[in-house]
Amino acid sequence: MREIWVPEAVILAFLALPLVRPFFKKLQPLDGLFWLPVIGLFILIGIFPAYGFRPECLLMLIAALTINAVNFIFRPGVSFRSLPLFLTILLLVLLTVAAVPMFVFSPRPYAETTGEAEPFRAQRIGRFEDEGSGGEYILRIYGTIQANALPAMKPLVFLVPPDMGSAVSVDLVCRELTKKGFAVVTYFRQGYDTPHTDENGKKRPVSPFALLRRLRIFRKAADRYSINVQGKSLEAERRSDIEFLLPRLPAVFDVERHSDLPPMLLAGYGAGGSALAYLAGEPGFASRYGKVLGVVAIESRLWSSYLSQDRHVPEIPASAGWIRYQWTLLVTRLRNMGPQKITRAGPLPATGFPVLYLLSGRVLDAPRRQKPYQAVFDTLNSGSSATALAAIESAGPLDYQDFPFTHPLYSFFLTGLKGAKKSENPIGDTAGIIGNFAVYLLERSRQTGVIMPPRQDIDGELYIENKGLPGFRL
């Protein structure tokens, strides 16, 4: 990871020096300080394409624009050192306020656990027009399935990336899984994932509009029909990815058939986890992919299980007069003008492979159990499916990605259960839960020819519900 605070410190110095110039005699003759805020502004703007979307720098961006505007307004008439004292103090206060979140919520170095992560390799897979929509895929393959030329193989994790953050936001999680003894495959999809990185490592900028749209879906798809339709569309898109990529995994690892692959765990974030949960219960899926052990659905809300509520249409008696008839129609139209609501009455994932739903600590807050997690609890309580639910009490909805280290501001605003003890190693905990579930399924299936990874202790306080998985533990 990059050196922390170096660009931020340079930006702060360049913006502050012209402001403190009147208070230091040695700085007053240096008219060239006028240009430092301009340079600092360009460095600040360059942080976003270089390091990704940095919300903690937005306030500093406003401060930098303000300082430069004041600088150029006062430059034509008077020397900048003669800036009114009250305005200088005001700008210094603004700069100080903006600097606090930029430094407090700056990315922090990840203290990696013992062991070495194997570097990933990138592979491009094109998608032809007759195979449906979607464009090209860039696969990231962490590690290999063959271990030190031994006949035994490492278990494989196929990871569908998050809707917010893409595969960039789970790089540390994938590296942790390789250190625990797994091979991992995840991907970018052109035209869908943002940010996107090609096979040469070239980054394409984040689309703020796509992120805001997906954040709205994430928050409201269990409440409003129009937004729920968009959520279902995301699940359909991720289903298309899975159906396209799974048959191509043998070629990725240079084996002939799916049966030549090692035991495989399917894991997915958000819409990808929901798509996996539904696919795992469909007839024929198990026969096509016999090496699949189970599914981990991470912060997946199963939006396809919601249906629109019928609009209220009151009965109007035949004896009603014209005025009452028109009045009733008007009132009905006004009532139905609001957003159409939805109800949890649609199909749930059917019984299939064992599924672990990994949710944030918010699920333990009683009001939130109903929405947006109602579908998960309904799945857990229905039928005889082999299903479990796990939640790290302190984890927020985005804390199962790399964000606690790369974007701490998200974790600050999107928290888990209030008052819960914070995990010291959220990345290791996420990889540990995924890996421990795979180990449980490997032990249960008693497969041979596979290297059994060790179980990982979980630092955070873990909540578990289990149905149909005897002896289940994480």
Contacts in CASP RR format, 6 or more apart in sequence:
PFRMAT RR
TARGET T0000
AUTHOR 0000-0000-0000
METHOD contacts of the structure
MODEL  1
MREIWVPEAVILAFLALPLVRPFFKKLQPLDGLFWLPVIGLFILIGIFPA
YGFRPECLLMLIAALTINAVNFIFRPGVSFRSLPLFLTILLLVLLTVAAV
PMFVFSPRPYAETTGEAEPFRAQRIGRFEDEGSGGEYILRIYGTIQANAL
PAMKPLVFLVPPDMGSAVSVDLVCRELTKKGFAVVTYFRQGYDTPHTDEN
GKKRPVSPFALLRRLRIFRKAADRYSINVQGKSLEAERRSDIEFLLPRLP
AVFDVERHSDLPPMLLAGYGAGGSALAYLAGEPGFASRYGKVLGVVAIES
RLWSSYLSQDRHVPEIPASAGWIRYQWTLLVTRLRNMGPQKITRAGPLPA
TGFPVLYLLSGRVLDAPRRQKPYQAVFDTLNSGSSATALAAIESAGPLDY
QDFPFTHPLYSFFLTGLKGAKKSENPIGDTAGIIGNFAVYLLERSRQTGV
IMPPRQDIDGELYIENKGLPGFRL
1 107 0 8 1.000
1 109 0 8 1.000
1 110 0 8 1.000
2 51 0 8 1.000
2 107 0 8 1.000
4 106 0 8 1.000
4 107 0 8 1.000
4 108 0 8 1.000
4 109 0 8 1.000
5 103 0 8 1.000
5 106 0 8 1.000
7 43 0 8 1.000
7 47 0 8 1.000
8 57 0 8 1.000
8 99 0 8 1.000
8 102 0 8 1.000
8 103 0 8 1.000
8 106 0 8 1.000
10 40 0 8 1.000
10 43 0 8 1.000
11 40 0 8 1.000
11 43 0 8 1.000
11 44 0 8 1.000
11 60 0 8 1.000
11 64 0 8 1.000
12 95 0 8 1.000
12 99 0 8 1.000
12 102 0 8 1.000
13 36 0 8 1.000
14 36 0 8 1.000
14 37 0 8 1.000
14 39 0 8 1.000
14 40 0 8 1.000
14 43 0 8 1.000
15 36 0 8 1.000
15 37 0 8 1.000
15 40 0 8 1.000
15 63 0 8 1.000
15 64 0 8 1.000
15 67 0 8 1.000
15 95 0 8 1.000
16 92 0 8 1.000
16 95 0 8 1.000
17 27 0 8 1.000
17 33 0 8 1.000
17 36 0 8 1.000
18 33 0 8 1.000
18 34 0 8 1.000
18 36 0 8 1.000
18 37 0 8 1.000
18 67 0 8 1.000
18 71 0 8 1.000
18 80 0 8 1.000
19 67 0 8 1.000
19 88 0 8 1.000
19 91 0 8 1.000
19 92 0 8 1.000
19 95 0 8 1.000
20 27 0 8 1.000
20 92 0 8 1.000
21 27 0 8 1.000
21 28 0 8 1.000
21 30 0 8 1.000
21 33 0 8 1.000
21 80 0 8 1.000
21 81 0 8 1.000
22 28 0 8 1.000
22 81 0 8 1.000
22 82 0 8 1.000
22 83 0 8 1.000
22 85 0 8 1.000
22 88 0 8 1.000
27 33 0 8 1.000
28 81 0 8 1.000
33 80 0 8 1.000
34 71 0 8 1.000
34 75 0 8 1.000
34 80 0 8 1.000
37 64 0 8 1.000
37 67 0 8 1.000
37 68 0 8 1.000
37 71 0 8 1.000
38 68 0 8 1.000
40 64 0 8 1.000
41 64 0 8 1.000
41 65 0 8 1.000
41 68 0 8 1.000
44 57 0 8 1.000
44 60 0 8 1.000
44 61 0 8 1.000
44 64 0 8 1.000
45 61 0 8 1.000
47 54 0 8 1.000
47 57 0 8 1.000
48 54 0 8 1.000
48 57 0 8 1.000
48 205 0 8 1.000
48 206 0 8 1.000
49 203 0 8 1.000
49 205 0 8 1.000
51 107 0 8 1.000
52 195 0 8 1.000
52 203 0 8 1.000
52 205 0 8 1.000
52 206 0 8 1.000
53 195 0 8 1.000
53 206 0 8 1.000
53 208 0 8 1.000
53 211 0 8 1.000
54 407 0 8 1.000
55 407 0 8 1.000
55 409 0 8 1.000
55 410 0 8 1.000
56 101 0 8 1.000
56 102 0 8 1.000
56 104 0 8 1.000
56 105 0 8 1.000
56 106 0 8 1.000
56 407 0 8 1.000
56 408 0 8 1.000
56 409 0 8 1.000
57 102 0 8 1.000
59 97 0 8 1.000
59 98 0 8 1.000
59 101 0 8 1.000
59 102 0 8 1.000
60 98 0 8 1.000
60 99 0 8 1.000
60 102 0 8 1.000
62 98 0 8 1.000
63 91 0 8 1.000
63 94 0 8 1.000
63 95 0 8 1.000
63 97 0 8 1.000
63 98 0 8 1.000
66 91 0 8 1.000
66 94 0 8 1.000
67 91 0 8 1.000
67 94 0 8 1.000
67 95 0 8 1.000
70 83 0 8 1.000
70 87 0 8 1.000
70 91 0 8 1.000
71 80 0 8 1.000
74 80 0 8 1.000
74 82 0 8 1.000
74 83 0 8 1.000
101 409 0 8 1.000
104 408 0 8 1.000
105 407 0 8 1.000
105 408 0 8 1.000
105 409 0 8 1.000
105 412 0 8 1.000
106 408 0 8 1.000
107 405 0 8 1.000
107 406 0 8 1.000
107 407 0 8 1.000
107 408 0 8 1.000
108 405 0 8 1.000
108 408 0 8 1.000
109 405 0 8 1.000
110 172 0 8 1.000
110 402 0 8 1.000
110 405 0 8 1.000
110 427 0 8 1.000
111 425 0 8 1.000
112 175 0 8 1.000
112 176 0 8 1.000
112 179 0 8 1.000
113 176 0 8 1.000
113 179 0 8 1.000
113 425 0 8 1.000
113 428 0 8 1.000
114 179 0 8 1.000
115 179 0 8 1.000
116 179 0 8 1.000
117 142 0 8 1.000
117 175 0 8 1.000
117 176 0 8 1.000
117 178 0 8 1.000
117 179 0 8 1.000
118 142 0 8 1.000
118 143 0 8 1.000
118 144 0 8 1.000
118 178 0 8 1.000
120 140 0 8 1.000
120 141 0 8 1.000
120 142 0 8 1.000
120 143 0 8 1.000
120 171 0 8 1.000
120 174 0 8 1.000
121 140 0 8 1.000
121 141 0 8 1.000
122 138 0 8 1.000
122 139 0 8 1.000
122 140 0 8 1.000
122 141 0 8 1.000
122 197 0 8 1.000
122 198 0 8 1.000
122 199 0 8 1.000
122 200 0 8 1.000
122 201 0 8 1.000
123 138 0 8 1.000
123 139 0 8 1.000
123 141 0 8 1.000
123 199 0 8 1.000
123 252 0 8 1.000
124 136 0 8 1.000
124 137 0 8 1.000
124 138 0 8 1.000
124 139 0 8 1.000
124 198 0 8 1.000
124 199 0 8 1.000
125 136 0 8 1.000
125 137 0 8 1.000
125 138 0 8 1.000
125 139 0 8 1.000
125 245 0 8 1.000
125 248 0 8 1.000
126 135 0 8 1.000
126 136 0 8 1.000
126 137 0 8 1.000
127 134 0 8 1.000
127 135 0 8 1.000
127 136 0 8 1.000
127 137 0 8 1.000
127 244 0 8 1.000
131 244 0 8 1.000
132 240 0 8 1.000
133 240 0 8 1.000
134 189 0 8 1.000
134 190 0 8 1.000
134 191 0 8 1.000
134 192 0 8 1.000
134 240 0 8 1.000
135 189 0 8 1.000
135 190 0 8 1.000
135 191 0 8 1.000
136 189 0 8 1.000
136 190 0 8 1.000
137 187 0 8 1.000
137 188 0 8 1.000
137 189 0 8 1.000
137 190 0 8 1.000
137 241 0 8 1.000
137 244 0 8 1.000
137 245 0 8 1.000
138 187 0 8 1.000
138 188 0 8 1.000
138 190 0 8 1.000
138 196 0 8 1.000
138 197 0 8 1.000
138 198 0 8 1.000
138 199 0 8 1.000
139 185 0 8 1.000
139 186 0 8 1.000
139 187 0 8 1.000
139 245 0 8 1.000
139 252 0 8 1.000
140 167 0 8 1.000
140 174 0 8 1.000
140 184 0 8 1.000
140 185 0 8 1.000
140 186 0 8 1.000
140 187 0 8 1.000
140 188 0 8 1.000
141 183 0 8 1.000
141 184 0 8 1.000
141 185 0 8 1.000
141 252 0 8 1.000
141 253 0 8 1.000
142 174 0 8 1.000
142 175 0 8 1.000
142 177 0 8 1.000
142 178 0 8 1.000
142 183 0 8 1.000
142 184 0 8 1.000
142 185 0 8 1.000
142 186 0 8 1.000
143 154 0 8 1.000
143 178 0 8 1.000
143 183 0 8 1.000
143 184 0 8 1.000
144 154 0 8 1.000
144 183 0 8 1.000
144 253 0 8 1.000
145 153 0 8 1.000
145 154 0 8 1.000
145 156 0 8 1.000
145 183 0 8 1.000
145 253 0 8 1.000
145 261 0 8 1.000
145 262 0 8 1.000
146 153 0 8 1.000
146 154 0 8 1.000
147 153 0 8 1.000
147 154 0 8 1.000
147 451 0 8 1.000
150 451 0 8 1.000
151 449 0 8 1.000
152 449 0 8 1.000
152 450 0 8 1.000
152 451 0 8 1.000
153 262 0 8 1.000
153 449 0 8 1.000
153 450 0 8 1.000
153 451 0 8 1.000
154 181 0 8 1.000
154 182 0 8 1.000
154 183 0 8 1.000
154 262 0 8 1.000
154 450 0 8 1.000
154 451 0 8 1.000
154 453 0 8 1.000
155 181 0 8 1.000
155 182 0 8 1.000
155 183 0 8 1.000
155 262 0 8 1.000
155 263 0 8 1.000
155 264 0 8 1.000
155 265 0 8 1.000
155 293 0 8 1.000
155 438 0 8 1.000
155 442 0 8 1.000
155 450 0 8 1.000
155 451 0 8 1.000
155 453 0 8 1.000
156 182 0 8 1.000
156 183 0 8 1.000
156 184 0 8 1.000
156 185 0 8 1.000
156 249 0 8 1.000
156 261 0 8 1.000
156 262 0 8 1.000
156 263 0 8 1.000
156 264 0 8 1.000
156 265 0 8 1.000
157 177 0 8 1.000
157 182 0 8 1.000
157 183 0 8 1.000
157 184 0 8 1.000
157 185 0 8 1.000
157 264 0 8 1.000
157 265 0 8 1.000
157 266 0 8 1.000
157 267 0 8 1.000
157 434 0 8 1.000
157 435 0 8 1.000
157 438 0 8 1.000
158 184 0 8 1.000
158 185 0 8 1.000
158 186 0 8 1.000
158 245 0 8 1.000
158 246 0 8 1.000
158 249 0 8 1.000
158 264 0 8 1.000
158 265 0 8 1.000
158 266 0 8 1.000
158 267 0 8 1.000
159 167 0 8 1.000
159 170 0 8 1.000
159 173 0 8 1.000
159 174 0 8 1.000
159 184 0 8 1.000
159 185 0 8 1.000
159 186 0 8 1.000
159 267 0 8 1.000
159 268 0 8 1.000
160 186 0 8 1.000
160 238 0 8 1.000
160 241 0 8 1.000
160 242 0 8 1.000
160 266 0 8 1.000
160 267 0 8 1.000
160 268 0 8 1.000
160 269 0 8 1.000
160 272 0 8 1.000
160 273 0 8 1.000
160 275 0 8 1.000
160 276 0 8 1.000
161 167 0 8 1.000
161 169 0 8 1.000
161 170 0 8 1.000
161 186 0 8 1.000
161 187 0 8 1.000
161 188 0 8 1.000
161 193 0 8 1.000
161 268 0 8 1.000
161 269 0 8 1.000
162 169 0 8 1.000
162 170 0 8 1.000
162 269 0 8 1.000
162 270 0 8 1.000
162 401 0 8 1.000
163 214 0 8 1.000
163 217 0 8 1.000
163 218 0 8 1.000
163 234 0 8 1.000
163 269 0 8 1.000
163 270 0 8 1.000
163 271 0 8 1.000
163 272 0 8 1.000
164 211 0 8 1.000
164 214 0 8 1.000
164 215 0 8 1.000
164 218 0 8 1.000
164 398 0 8 1.000
165 193 0 8 1.000
165 194 0 8 1.000
165 195 0 8 1.000
165 211 0 8 1.000
165 401 0 8 1.000
166 188 0 8 1.000
166 193 0 8 1.000
166 194 0 8 1.000
166 195 0 8 1.000
166 196 0 8 1.000
167 186 0 8 1.000
167 187 0 8 1.000
167 188 0 8 1.000
167 193 0 8 1.000
167 197 0 8 1.000
168 195 0 8 1.000
168 197 0 8 1.000
169 401 0 8 1.000
169 402 0 8 1.000
169 403 0 8 1.000
169 406 0 8 1.000
170 186 0 8 1.000
170 269 0 8 1.000
170 401 0 8 1.000
170 402 0 8 1.000
171 402 0 8 1.000
172 402 0 8 1.000
172 405 0 8 1.000
172 406 0 8 1.000
172 427 0 8 1.000
173 400 0 8 1.000
173 401 0 8 1.000
173 402 0 8 1.000
173 427 0 8 1.000
173 428 0 8 1.000
173 430 0 8 1.000
173 431 0 8 1.000
173 434 0 8 1.000
174 184 0 8 1.000
174 186 0 8 1.000
176 427 0 8 1.000
176 428 0 8 1.000
176 430 0 8 1.000
176 431 0 8 1.000
176 432 0 8 1.000
177 184 0 8 1.000
177 431 0 8 1.000
177 434 0 8 1.000
177 435 0 8 1.000
178 184 0 8 1.000
180 431 0 8 1.000
180 432 0 8 1.000
180 435 0 8 1.000
180 453 0 8 1.000
180 454 0 8 1.000
180 456 0 8 1.000
181 451 0 8 1.000
181 453 0 8 1.000
182 435 0 8 1.000
182 438 0 8 1.000
182 453 0 8 1.000
183 253 0 8 1.000
183 262 0 8 1.000
185 249 0 8 1.000
185 252 0 8 1.000
187 241 0 8 1.000
187 245 0 8 1.000
188 196 0 8 1.000
188 197 0 8 1.000
188 198 0 8 1.000
189 196 0 8 1.000
189 241 0 8 1.000
190 196 0 8 1.000
192 237 0 8 1.000
192 241 0 8 1.000
194 204 0 8 1.000
194 206 0 8 1.000
194 207 0 8 1.000
194 210 0 8 1.000
194 211 0 8 1.000
195 203 0 8 1.000
195 204 0 8 1.000
195 205 0 8 1.000
195 206 0 8 1.000
196 203 0 8 1.000
196 204 0 8 1.000
197 203 0 8 1.000
197 204 0 8 1.000
198 204 0 8 1.000
213 230 0 8 1.000
214 234 0 8 1.000
216 227 0 8 1.000
217 227 0 8 1.000
217 230 0 8 1.000
217 231 0 8 1.000
217 234 0 8 1.000
218 397 0 8 1.000
220 227 0 8 1.000
221 227 0 8 1.000
221 228 0 8 1.000
221 230 0 8 1.000
221 231 0 8 1.000
221 301 0 8 1.000
221 303 0 8 1.000
221 306 0 8 1.000
221 372 0 8 1.000
222 228 0 8 1.000
222 301 0 8 1.000
222 303 0 8 1.000
222 306 0 8 1.000
222 342 0 8 1.000
222 344 0 8 1.000
222 371 0 8 1.000
222 372 0 8 1.000
222 374 0 8 1.000
222 375 0 8 1.000
223 341 0 8 1.000
223 342 0 8 1.000
223 371 0 8 1.000
223 372 0 8 1.000
224 339 0 8 1.000
224 340 0 8 1.000
224 341 0 8 1.000
224 342 0 8 1.000
225 308 0 8 1.000
225 309 0 8 1.000
225 339 0 8 1.000
225 340 0 8 1.000
225 341 0 8 1.000
225 342 0 8 1.000
226 339 0 8 1.000
226 340 0 8 1.000
228 303 0 8 1.000
228 306 0 8 1.000
228 308 0 8 1.000
228 342 0 8 1.000
231 271 0 8 1.000
231 303 0 8 1.000
232 303 0 8 1.000
232 304 0 8 1.000
234 271 0 8 1.000
234 272 0 8 1.000
234 303 0 8 1.000
235 271 0 8 1.000
235 272 0 8 1.000
235 274 0 8 1.000
235 275 0 8 1.000
235 278 0 8 1.000
235 303 0 8 1.000
235 304 0 8 1.000
236 275 0 8 1.000
237 271 0 8 1.000
238 271 0 8 1.000
238 272 0 8 1.000
238 273 0 8 1.000
238 274 0 8 1.000
238 275 0 8 1.000
239 272 0 8 1.000
239 275 0 8 1.000
239 278 0 8 1.000
239 279 0 8 1.000
241 272 0 8 1.000
242 266 0 8 1.000
242 272 0 8 1.000
242 275 0 8 1.000
242 276 0 8 1.000
242 279 0 8 1.000
243 279 0 8 1.000
246 289 0 8 1.000
247 258 0 8 1.000
249 258 0 8 1.000
249 261 0 8 1.000
249 264 0 8 1.000
250 256 0 8 1.000
250 257 0 8 1.000
250 258 0 8 1.000
250 260 0 8 1.000
250 261 0 8 1.000
253 261 0 8 1.000
255 261 0 8 1.000
258 288 0 8 1.000
258 289 0 8 1.000
258 290 0 8 1.000
258 291 0 8 1.000
259 290 0 8 1.000
259 291 0 8 1.000
261 291 0 8 1.000
262 291 0 8 1.000
262 450 0 8 1.000
263 291 0 8 1.000
263 293 0 8 1.000
263 438 0 8 1.000
263 441 0 8 1.000
263 442 0 8 1.000
263 445 0 8 1.000
263 447 0 8 1.000
263 450 0 8 1.000
264 289 0 8 1.000
264 291 0 8 1.000
264 292 0 8 1.000
264 293 0 8 1.000
265 292 0 8 1.000
265 293 0 8 1.000
265 294 0 8 1.000
265 295 0 8 1.000
265 296 0 8 1.000
265 434 0 8 1.000
265 435 0 8 1.000
265 437 0 8 1.000
265 438 0 8 1.000
265 441 0 8 1.000
266 276 0 8 1.000
266 280 0 8 1.000
266 292 0 8 1.000
266 294 0 8 1.000
266 295 0 8 1.000
266 296 0 8 1.000
266 353 0 8 1.000
267 273 0 8 1.000
267 276 0 8 1.000
267 295 0 8 1.000
267 296 0 8 1.000
267 297 0 8 1.000
267 298 0 8 1.000
267 434 0 8 1.000
268 276 0 8 1.000
268 295 0 8 1.000
268 296 0 8 1.000
268 297 0 8 1.000
268 298 0 8 1.000
268 300 0 8 1.000
269 298 0 8 1.000
269 299 0 8 1.000
269 300 0 8 1.000
269 400 0 8 1.000
269 401 0 8 1.000
270 297 0 8 1.000
270 298 0 8 1.000
270 299 0 8 1.000
270 300 0 8 1.000
270 301 0 8 1.000
271 300 0 8 1.000
271 303 0 8 1.000
272 297 0 8 1.000
272 300 0 8 1.000
273 295 0 8 1.000
273 296 0 8 1.000
273 297 0 8 1.000
273 298 0 8 1.000
273 300 0 8 1.000
274 297 0 8 1.000
274 300 0 8 1.000
274 301 0 8 1.000
274 302 0 8 1.000
274 303 0 8 1.000
274 304 0 8 1.000
276 295 0 8 1.000
276 297 0 8 1.000
277 295 0 8 1.000
277 297 0 8 1.000
277 300 0 8 1.000
277 302 0 8 1.000
277 349 0 8 1.000
277 355 0 8 1.000
277 357 0 8 1.000
277 379 0 8 1.000
278 302 0 8 1.000
278 304 0 8 1.000
278 349 0 8 1.000
278 350 0 8 1.000
279 285 0 8 1.000
280 292 0 8 1.000
280 294 0 8 1.000
280 295 0 8 1.000
280 349 0 8 1.000
280 352 0 8 1.000
280 353 0 8 1.000
280 355 0 8 1.000
281 349 0 8 1.000
281 350 0 8 1.000
281 351 0 8 1.000
281 352 0 8 1.000
281 353 0 8 1.000
282 350 0 8 1.000
285 292 0 8 1.000
285 352 0 8 1.000
285 353 0 8 1.000
286 292 0 8 1.000
286 352 0 8 1.000
286 353 0 8 1.000
292 353 0 8 1.000
293 353 0 8 1.000
293 354 0 8 1.000
293 438 0 8 1.000
293 441 0 8 1.000
293 442 0 8 1.000
293 445 0 8 1.000
294 353 0 8 1.000
294 354 0 8 1.000
294 355 0 8 1.000
294 441 0 8 1.000
295 353 0 8 1.000
295 354 0 8 1.000
295 355 0 8 1.000
295 356 0 8 1.000
296 355 0 8 1.000
296 356 0 8 1.000
296 358 0 8 1.000
296 433 0 8 1.000
296 434 0 8 1.000
296 437 0 8 1.000
297 355 0 8 1.000
297 356 0 8 1.000
297 357 0 8 1.000
297 358 0 8 1.000
298 358 0 8 1.000
298 400 0 8 1.000
298 430 0 8 1.000
299 358 0 8 1.000
299 359 0 8 1.000
299 360 0 8 1.000
299 397 0 8 1.000
299 398 0 8 1.000
299 400 0 8 1.000
300 357 0 8 1.000
300 376 0 8 1.000
301 372 0 8 1.000
301 373 0 8 1.000
301 375 0 8 1.000
301 376 0 8 1.000
302 348 0 8 1.000
302 349 0 8 1.000
302 375 0 8 1.000
302 376 0 8 1.000
302 379 0 8 1.000
303 375 0 8 1.000
304 346 0 8 1.000
304 347 0 8 1.000
305 344 0 8 1.000
305 346 0 8 1.000
305 347 0 8 1.000
305 348 0 8 1.000
305 375 0 8 1.000
305 378 0 8 1.000
305 379 0 8 1.000
306 342 0 8 1.000
306 343 0 8 1.000
306 344 0 8 1.000
306 345 0 8 1.000
306 346 0 8 1.000
306 375 0 8 1.000
307 342 0 8 1.000
307 343 0 8 1.000
307 345 0 8 1.000
307 346 0 8 1.000
308 340 0 8 1.000
308 341 0 8 1.000
308 342 0 8 1.000
308 343 0 8 1.000
309 340 0 8 1.000
309 341 0 8 1.000
309 342 0 8 1.000
309 343 0 8 1.000
311 336 0 8 1.000
311 340 0 8 1.000
312 332 0 8 1.000
312 335 0 8 1.000
312 336 0 8 1.000
313 332 0 8 1.000
314 328 0 8 1.000
314 332 0 8 1.000
316 324 0 8 1.000
316 325 0 8 1.000
316 328 0 8 1.000
320 328 0 8 1.000
344 374 0 8 1.000
344 375 0 8 1.000
344 378 0 8 1.000
348 375 0 8 1.000
348 378 0 8 1.000
348 379 0 8 1.000
348 382 0 8 1.000
349 355 0 8 1.000
349 379 0 8 1.000
349 385 0 8 1.000
350 385 0 8 1.000
351 383 0 8 1.000
351 384 0 8 1.000
351 385 0 8 1.000
351 386 0 8 1.000
352 385 0 8 1.000
352 386 0 8 1.000
353 386 0 8 1.000
354 386 0 8 1.000
354 387 0 8 1.000
354 388 0 8 1.000
354 441 0 8 1.000
354 469 0 8 1.000
355 379 0 8 1.000
355 385 0 8 1.000
355 386 0 8 1.000
355 387 0 8 1.000
355 388 0 8 1.000
356 387 0 8 1.000
356 388 0 8 1.000
356 389 0 8 1.000
356 390 0 8 1.000
356 433 0 8 1.000
356 437 0 8 1.000
357 376 0 8 1.000
357 379 0 8 1.000
357 380 0 8 1.000
357 387 0 8 1.000
357 388 0 8 1.000
357 389 0 8 1.000
357 390 0 8 1.000
358 390 0 8 1.000
358 391 0 8 1.000
358 400 0 8 1.000
358 430 0 8 1.000
358 433 0 8 1.000
358 434 0 8 1.000
359 373 0 8 1.000
359 376 0 8 1.000
359 389 0 8 1.000
359 390 0 8 1.000
359 391 0 8 1.000
360 391 0 8 1.000
360 392 0 8 1.000
360 395 0 8 1.000
360 396 0 8 1.000
360 397 0 8 1.000
360 399 0 8 1.000
360 400 0 8 1.000
360 414 0 8 1.000
360 416 0 8 1.000
361 391 0 8 1.000
361 392 0 8 1.000
361 393 0 8 1.000
361 394 0 8 1.000
361 395 0 8 1.000
361 396 0 8 1.000
361 416 0 8 1.000
361 417 0 8 1.000
361 420 0 8 1.000
361 463 0 8 1.000
362 368 0 8 1.000
362 373 0 8 1.000
362 396 0 8 1.000
362 397 0 8 1.000
362 415 0 8 1.000
362 416 0 8 1.000
362 417 0 8 1.000
363 369 0 8 1.000
363 373 0 8 1.000
363 376 0 8 1.000
363 389 0 8 1.000
363 391 0 8 1.000
363 463 0 8 1.000
364 391 0 8 1.000
364 393 0 8 1.000
364 417 0 8 1.000
364 463 0 8 1.000
365 417 0 8 1.000
365 418 0 8 1.000
369 377 0 8 1.000
376 389 0 8 1.000
377 389 0 8 1.000
379 385 0 8 1.000
379 387 0 8 1.000
380 387 0 8 1.000
380 388 0 8 1.000
380 389 0 8 1.000
380 465 0 8 1.000
380 467 0 8 1.000
381 467 0 8 1.000
384 468 0 8 1.000
385 467 0 8 1.000
385 468 0 8 1.000
386 467 0 8 1.000
386 468 0 8 1.000
386 469 0 8 1.000
387 466 0 8 1.000
387 467 0 8 1.000
387 468 0 8 1.000
387 469 0 8 1.000
388 464 0 8 1.000
388 465 0 8 1.000
388 466 0 8 1.000
388 467 0 8 1.000
388 469 0 8 1.000
388 472 0 8 1.000
389 463 0 8 1.000
389 464 0 8 1.000
389 465 0 8 1.000
389 466 0 8 1.000
390 433 0 8 1.000
390 462 0 8 1.000
390 463 0 8 1.000
390 464 0 8 1.000
390 465 0 8 1.000
390 474 0 8 1.000
391 462 0 8 1.000
391 463 0 8 1.000
392 399 0 8 1.000
392 423 0 8 1.000
392 426 0 8 1.000
392 429 0 8 1.000
392 433 0 8 1.000
392 458 0 8 1.000
392 460 0 8 1.000
392 461 0 8 1.000
392 462 0 8 1.000
392 463 0 8 1.000
393 416 0 8 1.000
393 417 0 8 1.000
393 420 0 8 1.000
393 421 0 8 1.000
393 460 0 8 1.000
393 461 0 8 1.000
393 462 0 8 1.000
393 463 0 8 1.000
394 415 0 8 1.000
394 416 0 8 1.000
394 417 0 8 1.000
394 419 0 8 1.000
394 420 0 8 1.000
394 421 0 8 1.000
394 422 0 8 1.000
394 423 0 8 1.000
394 460 0 8 1.000
394 461 0 8 1.000
395 416 0 8 1.000
395 423 0 8 1.000
395 426 0 8 1.000
395 429 0 8 1.000
396 411 0 8 1.000
396 414 0 8 1.000
396 415 0 8 1.000
396 416 0 8 1.000
397 414 0 8 1.000
397 416 0 8 1.000
398 407 0 8 1.000
398 410 0 8 1.000
398 411 0 8 1.000
398 414 0 8 1.000
399 411 0 8 1.000
399 414 0 8 1.000
399 416 0 8 1.000
399 426 0 8 1.000
399 430 0 8 1.000
400 426 0 8 1.000
400 430 0 8 1.000
401 430 0 8 1.000
402 427 0 8 1.000
403 410 0 8 1.000
403 411 0 8 1.000
404 411 0 8 1.000
404 426 0 8 1.000
404 427 0 8 1.000
405 427 0 8 1.000
420 461 0 8 1.000
421 460 0 8 1.000
421 461 0 8 1.000
422 460 0 8 1.000
423 429 0 8 1.000
423 459 0 8 1.000
423 460 0 8 1.000
424 459 0 8 1.000
424 460 0 8 1.000
425 459 0 8 1.000
428 456 0 8 1.000
428 459 0 8 1.000
429 458 0 8 1.000
429 459 0 8 1.000
429 460 0 8 1.000
431 456 0 8 1.000
432 456 0 8 1.000
432 458 0 8 1.000
432 474 0 8 1.000
433 458 0 8 1.000
433 462 0 8 1.000
433 474 0 8 1.000
435 453 0 8 1.000
435 456 0 8 1.000
436 455 0 8 1.000
436 456 0 8 1.000
436 458 0 8 1.000
436 473 0 8 1.000
436 474 0 8 1.000
437 474 0 8 1.000
438 453 0 8 1.000
439 452 0 8 1.000
439 453 0 8 1.000
439 454 0 8 1.000
439 455 0 8 1.000
440 469 0 8 1.000
440 471 0 8 1.000
440 472 0 8 1.000
440 473 0 8 1.000
440 474 0 8 1.000
442 450 0 8 1.000
442 452 0 8 1.000
443 452 0 8 1.000
458 474 0 8 1.000
462 474 0 8 1.000
464 472 0 8 1.000
464 473 0 8 1.000
464 474 0 8 1.000
466 472 0 8 1.000
END
